[in-house]
Amino acid sequence: MKLIVLLSCAVITPLWGQQPAINAPVPQIAVGSQGQVKVSPDRANIRISVQTKATTAAAAASENAVRQKAVIDALRALGLRADQISTVGYNVMPEQRYEPNREPVVVGYNVTNTISVEVTDLSMVGRVIDTSISRGANMITSLNFYASNTEEARREAIAMAIQRARLDADAVAGAAGGVIGGLIEVSVGAYFPPPRPVEYAMVTAARAVETPIEPGDQTLTVNVSTRWSFVSGGAR
């Protein structure tokens, strides 16, 4: 796990009332900060498609079924479980020919069947792709890497962001001729771990050498907002 630079911003928001009062608002310093931690992906999602074409929808669908079944059987032979393979798309589209001043004419049908494959061993990603292609798949629709457990890294990023927010609040208070008091409020932004996509074009033939895949690292980012009391010329 590698740590990288944190970003932050601070805004002082004095809330003094116009006249002294018992319940006058406490002067505050608002600081937004960001913590970032790099994590290594340990999972991959691959979307694999078989696309076929024939003069009738039934013929295209029949050929598609044979080829996609061969792909799924081959993936199961690699050791993938049934719950790691699921159908996520199936469509039948007519192919039309257009001519001037005439109604479009259907000249064939395209059938596309897409499966989603969850890979828990990243060393198998290239083998899964190559095996699918060799058994009849002709499109790799997407390849995304992600980390399955980011809770520890997320909490580390939160701690880093709050620590940086306090340092920035100290700096702002000092520049304004005072010091910070206690922490009034802190909020942590929702985190949705982004997948790391890898572009993959349509493929038509298997390769003699296994396709090399490098997942790289993911950057986990957490944003926090804090409010600190401000004591003008005072001490904590």
Secondary structure, DSSP 8 states (H G I E B T S, - for coil): -EE---EEEEEEE----SS--TT----EEEEEEEEEEEE---EEEEEEEEEEEESSHHHHHHHHHHHHHHHHHHHHHTT--GGGEEEEEEEEEEEEE--TTS--EEEEEEEEEEEEEEES-GGGHHHHHHHHHHTT--EEEEEEEE-S--HHHHHHHHHHHHHHHHHHHHHHHHHTTEEEEEEEEEEE-------EEE------S--SS--------EEEEEEEEEEEEEEET---
